[in-house]
Amino acid sequence: DICPQPAQLNGSMMEPCLMLDGYDYFHGNEVAYIYSCIILAFIPIVCAGLGYGVIKLQNKRRREIKLKKENSGKNFDKLYVKEWLHQNHKRCVKVKIGPDECITTINRKGEVLRKVEFKAVTSLVIEVTRDTHKKPMVLIRSPRDHDL
C-alpha cells in the first residue's frame, strides 16, 4: 500500500461539524441600511413637494403680474367679500367697482366671474340686510341681468 492508513476513521476521531452559514452583509450595518431605505423612500416625496411649491409660486407671481398689467393707470375700488352661492356655500371673491360703469366679481386667481354693466340701466335695486348679529349682505339687482 502506497498510502498506509493507521486506523479506520470514525466519528470520535473527527472534529465537531459546524453548520455553514451564508455571509450576512447586513450584520452590524442594520442602522445604516434602515437609514438608507428611509432616505431613498423620501427623496421622491421631497422632490414632488418642492416641484409643487415652485409651480404654486410661479402661478402666484404670474397672477400678480397679470393683475398689475390690467390695473395699471385705472382708478377703481376693490372690496374683498364672500359671495353667497347657496345656504351652506360661500366663496371669497373681489368686487371691483369701476373705472367704467360696471361691477366685476373676480375670483382668487384673477379671473372675471361676473360683470354687471350699468351704462344702459334705467333702474337699479340695492337691498342691504339689517341684521346686526351677522355680517351684512347686499343684493344688487339690475333689470335683464343676473343678481349680484
Number of C-alpha atoms within 10 A of each C-alpha: 4 4 5 6 8 6 6 6 9 7 7 7 8 8 7 8 6 6 6 6 6 6 7 8 8 10 8 9 10 11 11 11 12 11 11 12 11 11 11 11 11 12 11 11 11 11 11 12 12 12 12 11 12 12 12 12 12 11 13 13 12 13 16 14 12 13 14 11 10 10 12 8 8 10 11 12 11 15 11 13 14 14 18 14 9 8 6 6 9 12 12 14 20 19 21 18 16 14 12 12 11 13 21 18 23 19 15 12 14 14 11 15 11 14 16 17 14 15 9 7 10 8 9 10 10 10 10 10 11 10 9 7 6 8 8 10 14 12 12 14 16 18 12 7 10 11 11 17
